[in-house]
Amino acid sequence: MADKIYGVERMVLDLAELSGDDLVVRTQAVTSAEPCDITALEHLCHEIEGRIERGDLMIGILPLTARETMARGYAALASTGRAAGWLRLGVCYLEGHLVEPVTWPQAYPFADPDTESVGAALRCFAEAARLGDSDAAMLFAQVSRDGSTAAKEAALHLLGPLCGDDPSGGFRYQRGLVQYWLGRIPDAAISHRQAAEAGNADAMFELYVLQATSQISDDSVGARQWLERAGEHGQPRALYNLGAAYATGDGYDRNPARAAECYRKAAEAGHAKAALALGVMHLLGDGVAADSQAAAELFELAEDAADGHIDVDEFLDGLGLQRPL
């Protein structure tokens, strides 16, 4: 066993030393070989994926064919019945790394076209879930939001057995989302409550939304309790909403310092609007010390977290403010 483990570690080290071109060539060779060395191919595909995430394509040290090569490698792994191959192939479809569909092992209870990324990814995740990969079942359920009603029903079928052994509440939370997408609000509320009682902060926030918008009951006190519990667990959207409530006095006594504290926690968790709001508070000295440098850094954080979906300068202009230089 020690020799085998050492061999895998040695392989990983060797791959890290390959140039981008050599890595792609070797992956293509292993993919087309008969029989296929599954272990080697899996490590090769993971190495390409890691370099793509690192940004090697953007700086030209990984050839443009790397994405397609990786996807074809994962397709070869999937064809051998590897759940991990099916899962990563599904991700490749969603990210546009592979265009043509593969040969599917079975028929599926949904008709989403396999010529489109969502339909192909759903089939891949369904295969991985069938092979026992619970992460694939979760991904299937998440992607079903953009799929057909039949795909959402299939998601509930995949999640059902996993909800029985769900200490974190994650599977029941996802089941609640799918039920909501299907318009089954009472069922969604039950699933979210079960997940929330297991400590799932996202489910707590969903219960807050359902109650605050009167979709299950007109209970402002109960809604605030779920919002506060979610915030105590560090849920970013809950912290942002709490910050806004304390900043405006909507449902709470106005408390700028408390608002800034909530915004800060949400911003540190990657919430773009919270970073933007806290930046404005630093510009104005509202609830926090006036600090133009801190404001500038928070505005940059907001732009990065929003990935181009927030125009900080336009927002500030609407408030009659300017970004610090």
N, C-alpha and C positions, 0 to 999 in steps of 0.2 A: 504493500500500500504506500509506504514511504517513497519508493522509487517512482510509483505512478504519480503521486502528488508532486514530486520534484520535477518529473517530466512535464507536467502541465505548467508549473511555474517557469520552467526553462523556456517553454514554448511562448508564454506571454512575454517574457523578457526579450526573446528573439524578435517577436513581432514589433515590439516597441522600437527596435533598432532599424526596421525596414524603412526605406524611403516611401513616400506616398505612391509613386509609380510602381515600385516593386510590390507593395502591399496589394494594390489592385490586381496586378498580374497574377500574383500567387492565389488570390481569392478566386479569380476567374478559372484558374487551372484546377483548383480543388473542387470548385462547383461542378465542373464538367467531367471530372474523373469518375471512372467506374471500377470498383465501388467507391462511394464517397466517404472520405474520412470525416465523419460527423463532428468529432471533437475539434479537429483542426479548423473546420469550416466555421463552427460556432465562434471560436476565438478570433478568427479572421474578421468575421462580420462585426463582432463586438469592437474590435480594434478600429475598423473603419468608422463605425458609429461614434465611437469616442472622439475620433479626430474631427469628424464633422461637427460635433457639439463643441469642440474646442475652437473651431473657427478655421481649420486648416484649408478648407475650400476657399474661404474669403481672401486668404493671402497667397493662394496659388501653389501651395506645397502638397495639395492633394488633387489629383486629376478630376475633371468634371464628370467623368464616368463612374466615380466612386459611389454615388448614390444608387445608380442602377445596378452596379456590381453587388453592392451590399444587399439590395432588395432581392436580386436573383439568388444570392446565397441563402437568404432566409427562406425563399421559396423552395429551394432544394432541401433545406432542413425540415420544412413543413411537410414535404412529400415523404419524408421518412417517418412521420408520425410524432415529431417532436413538438410538444405543446409550446415551448419557448419559440420555436421557429414560426408557428402560426401567429403567436402574439406579436412578435416583432414585425412579421410581414404585414399584419393589420395596421401597425403604426406606420409602416412604409407607405401603404396606400393612402392613409390620411394625410401624410406629409408630402404626397405627390412624387415619391421616389420610384413608383412603378405604375405603368399605364395599363398594360394588358392583364386580364384576369388569368388566374391559374386554373388547373383542372380541379374542380371541387369534388371531394370524396362522397358527398351525399346531397340530397335535396334539403331545402330549408323551409321552415314555416313562415317565411316572409318573401316578398317578391321584389324587394329593393334591387334595382339593376346592378349586376356585378361589374358593369362597365363604368360605374361611377364610384368614387372613392368611398362613400359611406356604405354602399351595398357590399363592396368587396371587403372592406374592413369588418363589417358585421359578420360576414361568413368566416373570416379568419379567426375572429374572437370566439365565434360559436364553436369552431373546431378545437381551439385551445381549451375552452371551458369544458367541452365534452371529454377532453383528455385529463381533466381534473385541475385545471389552472383557475383558481378563484379570482386572481387579478384580471384574467381575461373576461370572466363573467361580469366583473365590475366595469371594465372598459366597454363591453357590449352594451350594458345598461346605459352608460354615459353617452355613447354614440347614438343609441336609439332615439335620443331626443330629436335628432335630425332625420330619423328614419320614419318608416310607415307605422301605422297603428299595429299591424301584425308584428313588426319588430319590437315594439314596446311590450306587446303581450309576451313575446318570446323572452324579453328581458326579465319580466316578472317570473316566468317559469324557471329561468336560470338562477335568479336570486333566491327563490323560495327555499330550497334546501340549505342555503348558506345563512339564512336569517335565524335558523335554530341554534347555531353556535356562533354567536356574534357579540363577543364581550365588549367591543368598542362601539357597537351600534352602527358601524359604517355601512353594512349591507342593508339594514333596515332603513337607514337614512336614504340610501340610493333607491330602495324600493318606494319610499315615500315620494321621491322626486318623479319617478316613472308614473306612479299612480296620479300624481298631480298633472303631469303632461297628458294623461288620458282623461282628465277631467273628473277623476274620482276623488274629490276633495275630502270627504269623510274618511275614506280609506287612507289617504295620504296623511291626514292628521293623526290617525292611530299609529301608523308606522313611525312618523316623526316623534310622537310621544314616547313610543317604546325605545327609540334610539336615544332620545334626550335623557330618559331615565337611566340609560346605560352610560351616560356621560358624554354623549356626542354633541359638541358645541354647535355644529352646523345645523343639526336637527332642532336644537333649542332656538336658533335664529329663525328657522323656517316656521316654527310654531308662533314665534313673535309676529312674523309677517302675516300668517293666516289669521291670527286674532286681531292684529292692529288694522287689518283691511276688512274685518268682519266677514271673512270667508267661512269661518266655522263658528264664531260667536263674537258678540260685541262686548269684549271684556278688556277694557284698557288697562286695568290693574294687572290681570293675568298676563297680558302682552308685555307690560313693562317688566314683570318678574322674569319671563323667559329671556327678554333682552338683556337684563342685568346678569342673569346666570350665564348666558352666552359670552357676555363681555368678561365676566370673571374667569372664563375658560380661555380667553384670548382670541375669540372669534373676530377677525378684522372688520367685517361688515357691522357686527354688533357694536364694536368699539367706535366705529365711525358714526353710527346712528346715535349712540350715547353722547359722543362729543357734540354732535349737532344739537341734540336736545339740551345739553347744558349750555351751549353757546347761545341758543335762542330763547331758552326758558320755555320750550314747548313740552309740557308735561312734567317738567322739573323746575326747581328754582334756578334762575340763571346763575351760573358759576363758571366764569371764563377759565379759571385755573384748572378746574376739574375737566372742562372741555379740552384744554390743551393737553392734559395728561392722557385722556382717551385718544385724542388725535395722534399723539406721539406713539402710543403703543400700536395703533392701527397702521401708522406709516412705517414703523419698524417691521411690521408683518407684510409690507408690500402694498398697502392700500393707497392708490395714487391720490384720490380726492382728499384723504386725510392729510397726506403730506402737503397738498396744496393749501388746505385750510389752515394748517399749523404755520405754514410759511407766511400767510397773510397775517396771522396773529402776531408773529414775530415782527413783521413790518410795522404793525400798528401799536405794538406793545400792549396788546389786550390779553390779560391773563398770564402773560410771560414777559420777560424783559425784551425791550426793543433790541433787535439784533439783526442787522441787514445781512451779515455773513451767514448766519443760521438760516435766514429766509431764502437766500440765494441757493444754498445747498439743498433745502427742502424742495424748492421749485425744480431743481435738476432731478431730484429723487422722484418727484411726481411725474415728470416727463418720461423718465426711464421706466417707471412702473406702469405707466399708461401705454407704453409702446406706440407713441405717436397719436394717441386718441385724445390728448388734452393739449390745448394751446394755452400755455401759461400766460403769454403776453396778451392775448386777446381777453382772457379772463381778468387779468389785472387791469387792463384798460377799461373794462366794463365797470370796475370799482373805482376808477379814477386814480389808480396806483401804477407805479412803474417798477419793473424788476430791478433790483440792486445790481450795480455794475461789479 
